[in-house]
Amino acid sequence: MTSRTQRRAVFRSSFRAVALLAALVLITSGMSLRTGVAQGTPAACQPDPSSSPVAEIGPIPEILPVAVPDGAVQVTMGYIPVSIFAPVFVAYEKGYFAELGLDVVLEQFPGGSDIVLQTATGGLDLGISGTGPAFWNAASQDLGVKIIAPGHAEGSPVATPLMISTNACQDGSISSVADLAGKRVSVNAPGATEFWLDAALRTAGLSISDIDLQFLSFPDAIVALESGALDAAMVGEPLATRAEQEGLAVRLLPDFPVQNIQPTMIFGNESWLESNPDAASAFVAGYLRAARDLTTNFNDPLHLAIIQKYTDVPPELIAQSVKPVYSTDGTISVDSLALLQRFFRERDQLDYAEDLDPTTLIDTRYVDEANALLGQ
């Protein structure tokens, strides 16, 4: 019989192939490519890396291998390689999970829908992503996905800005959010990032219904922006800063009103949680410990090295990037969940008639026990 690890490997390979094909179709869809630089271009279209304040960082250390103790409980965790999920990376690489008796296996995905699906079906034990339509529809079908801890929230400016290509800015074809009406705009996957995009568009009197919505991973979106196949995209940090510093894209809208909303959560396969409650609590404890580390000093050289490992962005750019906000005590925002459910309802993306009570989708005992493990 094919092992769960083999099934996951086949799934990831197939998904990456489909994603790359989709990006290729979009980029070669016959849209004209923008070339050249218009005269009299706005200064904002020409980001100068030397003009950005450079954070003082020390030497970047080597990341040492983590020693997993004998008898550790294996936990498979799905993630997206952006800095908003840095507590997972930091907790793993600093050995916090191992110290708590866990052998964590981190598996990368381009978007949250597939993380939800894999968690619901047992391909993953835990996942971290936005609570998008896939999450709500899985919950409505009682597929056994339970929220156990919060993810991130946005500060000001946001860590997932709305970006356009530098060429589009320079040639004047896009100068404001209002110019995006009817244009191709992407998010990384169906889910909470759609709420972010809608909030950004509403600053100009538009909504997500007024654009041609596309789905591309953040790295593929940057490529499509630069080629002219996309007009705008939501891009997560630190990839947004990297695209800006490399002259590929600029922030059309670096800030919009989404603060104090938690769009991302950690959720688990309910069957696994019931069989491994101590392991789940230990995972949340390691995650919260790392979230506190990052809140205290996101730009610690070791943190930058770890985030570089998972995002492939140089430490200097990570240090300059906009930072996410973490709930250091593990508080899960029920209001945020209700707000997201209403948004997806309005978008006609939910397969069920009556709204779910968000409190029934949360199990706070893991946060409670994690705080006890951490002495709080």
Salt bridges, closest charged atoms under 4 A:
GLU93 OE2 - LYS309 NZ 2.81
GLU99 OE1 - ARG289 NH1 3.04
GLU107 OE2 - ARG8 NE 2.47
GLU107 OE1 - ARG12 NH1 2.71
ASP125 OD1 - ARG4 NH1 3.29
GLU154 OE2 - HIS152 NE2 3.73
ASP171 OD2 - ARG34 NE 3.83
GLU194 OE1 - ARG347 NH2 2.81
ASP198 OD2 - ARG202 NE 2.56
ASP231 OD1 - ARG34 NH2 3.07
GLU237 OE2 - ARG251 NH2 2.91
GLU244 OE1 - ARG251 NE 3.18
GLU246 OE2 - ARG242 NE 3.01
GLU270 OE2 - LYS146 NZ 3.76
ASP293 OD2 - LYS94 NZ 2.95
ASP355 OD1 - ARG345 NH2 2.71
ASP363 OD2 - ARG365 NE 2.81
